[in-house]
Amino acid sequence: MFLDEATISVKAGDGGNGLVAFRREKHVPRGGPSGGDGGRGGNVILIADASLTTLIDFKYKHIYKAERGGDGGPNNMTGKDGDDLYIPVPVGTQVFDADTGELLADLTSERETFVVAKGGRGGRGNARFATPTNQTPRFAEKGEPGESKNLRLELKLLADVGLVGFPNVGKSTLISRVSAARPKIADYPFTTIVPNLGVVKVGEQRSFVMADLPGLIEGAHAGAGLGDRFLRHIERTRFIVHVIDVSGTTGRDPLRDFDSINRELRLYSEALASLPQAVALNKIDVPGARETAESLVPVFAGRGVRAFPISAATGEGLSPLIYFLGEQLAGLEKVVPEPEGHPEMHAVVETKMPEREFEVRKVSEHEFVVEGKGVERNVAMTDMNNDYAVRRLLRRLERLGVVKALKDLGVKDGDTVRIGSVEFDYSSDDEVE
């Protein structure tokens, strides 16, 4: 089964919790804090795998979670880092944020990777908070939660040559003749309902990838037939071959078919219409078709397009077409898409969390919401059952200006304040002087 779209959810590993511990060793007077840090949570990483040609694996599994970091230990022992989770996807997979529609990555090379969800850092143990004025800190940080994302994966096949044409013109027969691909072949419209890939050899040293794409019809760019779903697969080809039926058995006009397909390509994307093209005038084995094909060769030449009379069924005329394509591709650069606005999207860039950027909203008479990555991270990494840790959190919120912002909006004792997943009742008695 071919599947070129999938939606999944990924969750990076949470960081391990820091530990509250004190040295208790014989002959060591006044043993100080010795709680170790938690380990880093595992990242979720997408990796392009050339052995995959479909997103079918994501039909059966939709949720992926990386390993959590280990908790810190006594004697300043750091917890184990969580293992990264690698998810293989086909080469040519685009990765979108399913919630915002933003393009996050475009994996176009074998073994190319993208960190799609970053694991949380480990919480610091109490040994990290010792100061001359607080030599026995009785709190530690919880691990930072790992990132969670909903993703939409979209596959765009990477092929050198794309075969286009109306249904039943012989595209599947052609690719089965020149490669090891074995698509379904039958004498009715839309026999091919999924793209087929085949590797075509040109002599002993060269080869290229050919894609047999489902038949287009007029209006395909707007959703008619199967074309709107598969037109995107043509975008990454370097050369287009129009396969045209010249047998006369269908009553179709070869030139009109050629113009119709080009119009659909142009309406879908000007870039598609500008790709170099050739024409395969197929079914010359049918009586009378050879003469039709030979009369059309100079007509297409007048349009600047090379045309080849062929019979995909018998193999006649295929060698000149294949060698022509090999020569043309040798002079064309490989298509390596670089999504606009994301030149560094595959690099993992460490950035400092903007802790001082937050927003306070009054959502009802007695309810307030504080939003901001830095503030929410501070709350998530605080052990709310530890009074020492809570007091430290309140001091940080005051330094960041959160308490002042709440007061400016009229917060009163007893009002509910929500930060991330934590809710608490505001009390002016808790304010740190």
Backbone torsions as a table, in degrees:
resi	resn	phi	psi	omega
1	MET	NA	134.7	178.0
2	PHE	-97.2	131.5	178.0
3	LEU	-136.2	123.3	-176.3
4	ASP	-116.3	9.0	173.4
5	GLU	-142.3	141.9	178.2
6	ALA	-156.2	152.3	176.3
7	THR	-122.9	128.7	-179.5
8	ILE	-135.3	164.4	174.0
9	SER	-118.7	135.6	179.5
10	VAL	-124.0	146.7	179.1
11	LYS	-137.9	115.6	175.8
12	ALA	-72.3	159.5	-177.7
13	GLY	-70.3	141.3	173.4
14	ASP	-71.3	149.9	173.4
15	GLY	-70.2	151.0	177.0
16	GLY	-71.8	156.1	-179.5
17	ASN	-79.0	142.4	170.7
18	GLY	-72.8	160.7	-174.4
19	LEU	-113.1	143.0	169.9
20	VAL	-97.4	114.0	-179.1
21	ALA	-152.2	156.9	178.7
22	PHE	-133.2	146.6	-179.1
23	ARG	-68.3	132.1	177.5
24	ARG	-130.9	73.3	-176.5
25	GLU	-119.6	142.0	177.7
26	LYS	-63.1	139.9	178.7
27	HIS	69.1	14.0	175.7
28	VAL	-117.1	92.4	-177.6
29	PRO	-68.3	146.3	176.3
30	ARG	51.0	52.5	178.2
31	GLY	-59.3	129.3	-175.2
32	GLY	-89.5	-172.6	179.1
33	PRO	-64.6	141.4	-176.6
34	SER	-141.1	22.1	179.2
35	GLY	-74.1	129.3	-177.3
36	GLY	-85.9	167.4	179.8
37	ASP	-81.1	154.0	173.3
38	GLY	-77.7	159.4	179.3
39	GLY	-82.7	160.5	178.5
40	ARG	-72.4	142.7	175.1
41	GLY	-75.0	153.3	-178.4
42	GLY	-71.6	145.2	174.6
43	ASN	-82.5	157.0	168.9
44	VAL	-102.9	121.2	-172.3
45	ILE	-125.0	127.3	172.9
46	LEU	-89.1	137.7	-179.3
47	ILE	-132.8	130.4	-177.9
48	ALA	-76.7	129.4	-176.2
49	ASP	-125.3	115.4	-176.2
50	ALA	-68.1	-15.4	179.8
51	SER	-78.9	-10.2	179.2
52	LEU	-99.4	139.7	179.6
53	THR	-127.2	6.9	-177.5
54	THR	-154.1	161.6	177.6
55	LEU	-97.4	23.7	-173.4
56	ILE	-60.2	-31.1	-179.0
57	ASP	-59.2	-28.9	-177.3
58	PHE	-82.8	-1.6	175.1
59	LYS	-72.6	-27.5	-173.3
60	TYR	-107.1	-17.0	177.9
61	LYS	-134.3	126.7	-173.4
62	HIS	-117.4	-16.1	-175.0
63	ILE	-119.5	129.3	-178.3
64	TYR	-129.2	128.7	-177.9
65	LYS	-129.0	133.9	175.2
66	ALA	-86.4	167.1	-175.1
67	GLU	-76.2	143.2	177.3
68	ARG	-75.7	149.8	174.7
69	GLY	-73.1	151.4	178.7
70	GLY	-76.4	151.7	178.8
71	ASP	-72.7	153.6	177.2
72	GLY	-67.1	156.9	-179.0
73	GLY	-117.6	175.7	177.0
74	PRO	-69.4	171.2	179.8
75	ASN	56.9	37.4	176.0
76	ASN	60.4	29.7	179.2
77	MET	-83.3	128.0	179.3
78	THR	-84.2	139.8	178.8
79	GLY	-68.3	159.9	-179.3
80	LYS	-69.4	137.9	173.5
81	ASP	-69.0	141.7	176.8
82	GLY	-70.9	145.7	178.7
83	ASP	-70.7	139.2	174.2
84	ASP	-68.7	147.1	176.8
85	LEU	-104.6	117.0	178.1
86	TYR	-97.9	127.4	179.0
87	ILE	-114.3	111.9	179.4
88	PRO	-74.7	137.3	176.9
89	VAL	-133.9	157.8	179.0
90	PRO	-65.4	149.4	171.5
91	VAL	-62.0	132.1	-176.7
92	GLY	103.2	7.9	-179.1
93	THR	-84.1	129.3	171.6
94	GLN	-98.2	141.3	-176.3
95	VAL	-116.6	120.6	-179.6
96	PHE	-115.8	147.0	167.6
97	ASP	-73.2	116.0	-174.7
98	ALA	-66.3	-23.4	-177.1
99	ASP	-85.6	-33.3	-176.8
100	THR	-109.9	-16.8	-176.6
101	GLY	81.2	1.9	-178.0
102	GLU	-70.6	135.5	174.2
103	LEU	-76.5	119.7	-176.9
104	LEU	-96.3	-37.1	-176.4
105	ALA	-158.6	157.1	178.0
106	ASP	-136.9	101.9	-172.0
107	LEU	-92.2	102.5	-171.2
108	THR	-115.6	1.7	-178.6
109	SER	-129.3	146.0	178.3
110	GLU	-58.3	132.4	179.2
111	ARG	70.4	8.9	175.5
112	GLU	-68.0	140.1	-176.2
113	THR	-122.9	158.5	176.0
114	PHE	-147.9	123.2	177.0
115	VAL	-78.9	103.7	-172.9
116	VAL	-90.1	-22.3	176.4
117	ALA	-146.7	125.2	-173.7
118	LYS	-93.7	134.2	178.5
119	GLY	-67.4	150.5	179.5
120	GLY	-74.0	149.0	178.2
121	ARG	-78.1	154.2	179.9
122	GLY	-70.8	146.5	176.1
123	GLY	-71.1	148.4	-179.2
124	ARG	-82.9	138.7	176.7
125	GLY	-75.7	169.3	-174.7
126	ASN	-66.8	-19.6	178.0
127	ALA	-63.2	-25.1	-178.1
128	ARG	-78.0	-12.0	-175.5
129	PHE	-107.0	5.5	179.7
130	ALA	-70.0	132.7	178.0
131	THR	-135.8	167.4	177.9
132	PRO	-58.8	-27.9	-179.0
133	THR	-95.9	-10.5	177.1
134	ASN	-140.2	81.6	-172.9
135	GLN	-82.0	-11.7	-179.9
136	THR	-130.7	64.2	179.4
137	PRO	-60.9	132.4	-177.2
138	ARG	-109.2	33.6	176.7
139	PHE	-143.1	160.7	175.7
140	ALA	-144.3	165.3	179.1
141	GLU	-87.2	147.4	167.5
142	LYS	-79.6	162.8	178.5
143	GLY	-69.6	148.2	177.2
144	GLU	-71.9	134.4	177.2
145	PRO	-63.1	141.6	175.2
146	GLY	-73.8	157.5	-179.1
147	GLU	-69.1	145.8	174.9
148	SER	-122.6	139.3	179.4
149	LYS	-147.5	147.3	168.4
150	ASN	-100.3	128.5	-173.2
151	LEU	-120.7	145.5	169.6
152	ARG	-114.7	121.1	179.8
153	LEU	-100.5	134.6	-179.9
154	GLU	-133.3	124.2	-177.4
155	LEU	-95.4	128.1	170.7
156	LYS	-118.2	113.1	-176.2
157	LEU	-60.0	143.1	176.6
158	LEU	-103.4	104.4	179.8
159	ALA	-133.5	152.4	179.1
160	ASP	-81.0	-39.3	-177.2
161	VAL	-125.6	130.5	176.2
162	GLY	-111.4	127.8	176.9
163	LEU	-90.2	123.2	178.9
164	VAL	-124.7	158.6	179.6
165	GLY	157.7	169.1	179.7
166	PHE	-68.9	164.0	178.2
167	PRO	-58.2	145.7	173.9
168	ASN	66.6	26.1	176.8
169	VAL	-91.8	-8.4	176.0
170	GLY	108.9	19.2	-179.4
171	LYS	-64.4	-43.9	-178.6
172	SER	-66.0	-40.1	177.6
173	THR	-63.4	-40.0	-179.5
174	LEU	-62.4	-49.5	-176.8
175	ILE	-68.7	-29.6	177.5
176	SER	-71.2	-26.1	179.3
177	ARG	-76.6	-37.5	-172.2
178	VAL	-100.5	-3.3	-179.6
179	SER	-145.3	-177.4	178.6
180	ALA	-88.7	3.3	178.8
181	ALA	-65.4	141.9	-179.7
182	ARG	-128.2	72.0	-179.9
183	PRO	-73.6	163.8	175.6
184	LYS	-71.4	132.9	-178.0
185	ILE	-127.5	126.8	177.6
186	ALA	-157.7	165.3	-174.6
187	ASP	-96.1	60.7	172.8
188	TYR	-153.3	156.8	-175.5
189	PRO	-60.3	148.4	175.6
190	PHE	58.9	38.7	171.0
191	THR	-58.8	-44.9	177.8
192	THR	-87.2	113.9	179.1
193	ILE	-113.8	1.3	174.0
194	VAL	-138.8	153.0	176.6
195	PRO	-66.9	147.7	175.9
196	ASN	-122.1	137.5	179.1
197	LEU	-111.1	141.7	175.0
198	GLY	-144.8	146.3	177.6
199	VAL	-96.0	122.8	-176.9
200	VAL	-105.8	125.4	179.3
201	LYS	-89.4	137.4	175.2
202	VAL	-118.5	95.8	-175.2
203	GLY	72.0	-153.7	-176.2
204	GLU	-93.7	-22.6	-170.1
205	GLN	-106.5	-22.4	-172.6
206	ARG	-118.5	154.8	175.3
207	SER	-156.1	163.6	175.1
208	PHE	-149.0	163.5	-178.1
209	VAL	-99.5	129.0	178.8
210	MET	-113.7	139.7	178.6
211	ALA	-117.6	126.4	173.8
212	ASP	-95.2	110.8	-173.2
213	LEU	-102.1	144.4	-178.0
214	PRO	-52.0	145.7	-175.1
215	GLY	-56.8	134.4	176.3
216	LEU	-91.4	155.4	172.0
217	ILE	-135.8	170.0	178.4
218	GLU	-62.2	134.5	-177.3
219	GLY	89.3	7.1	-177.8
220	ALA	-60.0	-37.9	-178.3
221	HIS	-62.0	-23.7	-177.8
222	ALA	-101.9	4.9	175.2
223	GLY	115.2	-0.6	-179.3
224	ALA	-74.8	143.5	178.5
225	GLY	62.9	-142.9	-179.6
226	LEU	-104.4	-7.1	-170.1
227	GLY	-63.2	-37.2	-176.0
228	ASP	-63.6	-29.2	-179.1
229	ARG	-76.7	-31.4	-172.5
230	PHE	-109.7	-4.2	178.2
231	LEU	-58.3	-33.3	-177.7
232	ARG	-63.0	-25.3	-179.5
233	HIS	-69.6	-21.0	179.1
234	ILE	-77.8	-20.2	-172.2
235	GLU	-59.3	-26.7	-174.6
236	ARG	-101.8	6.6	174.8
237	THR	-79.2	159.1	178.5
238	ARG	-102.7	-15.5	-176.0
239	PHE	-149.7	139.5	-179.8
240	ILE	-113.0	133.0	174.3
241	VAL	-115.3	117.9	174.5
242	HIS	-82.8	120.4	174.7
243	VAL	-97.2	120.0	-174.3
244	ILE	-122.7	132.5	178.2
245	ASP	-81.8	117.0	180.0
246	VAL	-109.4	14.9	-176.6
247	SER	-71.7	-23.5	-178.0
248	GLY	79.4	-0.9	-176.3
249	THR	-76.9	-18.2	-178.2
250	THR	-99.3	-9.7	-178.7
251	GLY	78.8	9.2	-178.5
252	ARG	-84.4	152.4	177.8
253	ASP	-98.3	119.2	-175.6
254	PRO	-56.6	-45.0	-178.8
255	LEU	-66.7	-38.8	178.6
256	ARG	-65.5	-39.4	177.7
257	ASP	-61.6	-43.7	179.4
258	PHE	-60.0	-46.0	-179.2
259	ASP	-67.5	-37.2	-179.2
260	SER	-64.6	-45.1	179.7
261	ILE	-64.2	-42.5	178.9
262	ASN	-63.7	-35.4	177.9
263	ARG	-64.6	-40.9	177.8
264	GLU	-64.3	-40.5	178.2
265	LEU	-63.0	-42.1	-178.3
266	ARG	-67.3	-40.5	-179.9
267	LEU	-67.7	-30.0	177.9
268	TYR	-78.3	-42.8	-178.4
269	SER	-164.5	127.0	176.3
270	GLU	-62.2	-31.1	179.9
271	ALA	-64.2	-36.8	177.7
272	LEU	-63.8	-45.7	-177.1
273	ALA	-64.5	-21.6	-177.6
274	SER	-89.1	-5.1	179.6
275	LEU	-67.2	148.3	176.0
276	PRO	-62.3	147.0	-173.7
277	GLN	-135.9	156.2	169.3
278	ALA	-140.1	166.6	-177.8
279	VAL	-124.6	133.3	173.4
280	ALA	-108.1	108.2	-179.5
281	LEU	-85.6	95.8	-167.0
282	ASN	-90.5	160.4	174.2
283	LYS	75.4	37.7	177.3
284	ILE	-72.7	-6.3	176.1
285	ASP	-74.6	-14.5	178.2
286	VAL	-79.2	135.6	-179.0
287	PRO	-53.0	131.1	178.2
288	GLY	87.9	-15.9	-176.5
289	ALA	-74.9	-32.5	-178.2
290	ARG	-60.8	-43.2	-179.9
291	GLU	-63.8	-39.9	177.5
292	THR	-61.0	-45.8	-178.9
293	ALA	-62.4	-45.7	-177.9
294	GLU	-64.1	-32.1	178.3
295	SER	-74.5	-23.2	-178.9
296	LEU	-84.9	-22.6	-177.7
297	VAL	-55.4	-49.6	179.2
298	PRO	-69.2	-27.3	177.9
299	VAL	-64.5	-46.2	178.1
300	PHE	-68.8	-34.4	177.8
301	ALA	-61.1	-36.7	177.0
302	GLY	-64.6	-21.8	176.3
303	ARG	-93.0	2.0	179.1
304	GLY	82.1	21.1	-177.5
305	VAL	-121.5	130.4	178.7
306	ARG	-79.5	131.4	179.9
307	ALA	-119.8	142.6	-177.5
308	PHE	-128.0	116.0	171.9
309	PRO	-68.4	126.8	-177.8
310	ILE	-141.5	165.1	167.2
311	SER	-129.8	104.2	178.7
312	ALA	-64.0	-28.7	-178.3
313	ALA	-69.9	-40.4	-177.5
314	THR	-101.7	-15.5	-178.5
315	GLY	91.7	-3.4	-178.4
316	GLU	-65.5	133.7	175.8
317	GLY	80.1	0.9	-176.9
318	LEU	-76.0	-34.6	-178.1
319	SER	-60.3	-48.6	177.7
320	PRO	-58.3	-38.9	178.8
321	LEU	-63.7	-46.8	-177.4
322	ILE	-64.6	-43.3	-179.6
323	TYR	-68.5	-34.5	175.8
324	PHE	-62.7	-45.0	179.5
325	LEU	-63.5	-41.0	178.4
326	GLY	-60.4	-41.9	179.3
327	GLU	-67.2	-41.1	-179.5
328	GLN	-65.8	-42.4	-178.8
329	LEU	-67.0	-30.7	179.8
330	ALA	-62.7	-26.2	-179.9
331	GLY	-96.5	2.5	-180.0
332	LEU	-108.6	142.4	177.7
333	GLU	-74.9	149.8	174.8
334	LYS	-64.0	143.7	178.6
335	VAL	-84.3	114.0	176.3
336	VAL	-122.2	92.1	-175.4
337	PRO	-63.5	139.5	173.4
338	GLU	-128.1	102.0	-174.9
339	PRO	-55.0	134.5	-178.1
340	GLU	-60.8	131.9	177.5
341	GLY	87.5	-1.2	-179.2
342	HIS	-131.9	52.6	-176.6
343	PRO	-66.1	-23.7	-177.5
344	GLU	-114.4	25.0	-169.4
345	MET	-66.5	-22.0	-178.1
346	HIS	-90.0	-7.5	178.4
347	ALA	-84.6	139.2	175.8
348	VAL	-90.2	110.2	-175.4
349	VAL	-106.0	120.6	177.0
350	GLU	-77.9	122.0	179.1
351	THR	-124.7	146.0	178.5
352	LYS	-74.8	132.3	-179.4
353	MET	-62.6	126.2	-179.2
354	PRO	-74.3	77.8	-173.3
355	GLU	-63.4	-28.2	-174.8
356	ARG	-89.0	3.0	177.3
357	GLU	-98.1	113.1	180.0
358	PHE	-152.7	167.0	178.6
359	GLU	-135.7	135.3	177.9
360	VAL	-113.5	128.4	-179.8
361	ARG	-126.6	141.4	173.6
362	LYS	-96.5	110.6	-173.3
363	VAL	-95.4	-16.4	175.3
364	SER	-159.0	-175.9	-175.3
365	GLU	-56.3	-39.5	-174.6
366	HIS	-130.0	31.2	-178.5
367	GLU	-137.9	132.9	-178.2
368	PHE	-129.2	146.1	178.5
369	VAL	-124.3	131.2	176.3
370	VAL	-110.8	123.8	-179.1
371	GLU	-122.9	140.6	179.7
372	GLY	160.2	133.3	-174.3
373	LYS	-58.3	-45.4	-177.4
374	GLY	-64.8	-45.2	-179.9
375	VAL	-64.0	-45.6	-178.9
376	GLU	-64.3	-35.7	178.3
377	ARG	-65.8	-42.2	178.6
378	ASN	-58.7	-42.2	-179.7
379	VAL	-67.8	-44.3	-178.0
380	ALA	-62.8	-28.9	-177.5
381	MET	-93.8	8.9	179.1
382	THR	-101.2	131.5	174.0
383	ASP	-78.0	101.8	-174.4
384	MET	-70.9	-7.8	176.7
385	ASN	-93.0	-0.3	-178.9
386	ASN	-110.7	113.8	-176.5
387	ASP	-58.9	-36.9	-179.8
388	TYR	-65.1	-42.0	-179.8
389	ALA	-67.2	-38.2	-179.7
390	VAL	-66.4	-41.0	178.4
391	ARG	-62.4	-38.7	177.7
392	ARG	-64.5	-41.0	178.5
393	LEU	-60.8	-44.2	-179.7
394	LEU	-61.6	-37.9	177.8
395	ARG	-64.4	-39.8	-180.0
396	ARG	-67.2	-41.2	179.7
397	LEU	-63.8	-35.5	177.2
398	GLU	-68.3	-42.1	179.9
399	ARG	-65.0	-34.0	-179.7
400	LEU	-76.3	-14.4	179.7
401	GLY	93.3	9.1	-178.1
402	VAL	-68.3	-43.3	-178.8
403	VAL	-63.2	-42.7	178.2
404	LYS	-61.6	-41.7	-179.9
405	ALA	-63.6	-37.6	177.3
406	LEU	-65.2	-42.0	178.7
407	LYS	-63.7	-39.3	179.9
408	ASP	-61.8	-28.3	178.7
409	LEU	-90.0	1.3	174.1
410	GLY	91.0	26.7	178.9
411	VAL	-63.2	143.8	179.8
412	LYS	-129.2	159.8	177.9
413	ASP	-54.2	133.6	179.5
414	GLY	94.7	-14.7	177.6
415	ASP	-69.2	150.7	-179.6
416	THR	-88.9	130.9	176.3
417	VAL	-118.6	127.6	-179.6
418	ARG	-116.7	125.5	175.6
419	ILE	-127.3	112.2	-175.6
420	GLY	64.3	-127.3	-179.5
421	SER	-95.9	6.1	-175.9
422	VAL	-107.2	133.1	175.1
423	GLU	-119.0	140.9	175.2
424	PHE	-149.8	159.3	178.3
425	ASP	-87.0	130.6	-179.4
426	TYR	-71.8	138.6	176.2
427	SER	-143.2	123.8	178.9
428	SER	-66.6	-18.8	178.6
429	ASP	-68.4	-21.8	-179.0
430	ASP	-82.1	-9.6	-177.1
431	GLU	-64.0	137.1	-177.4
432	VAL	-92.5	124.8	-179.8
433	GLU	-78.9	NA	NA
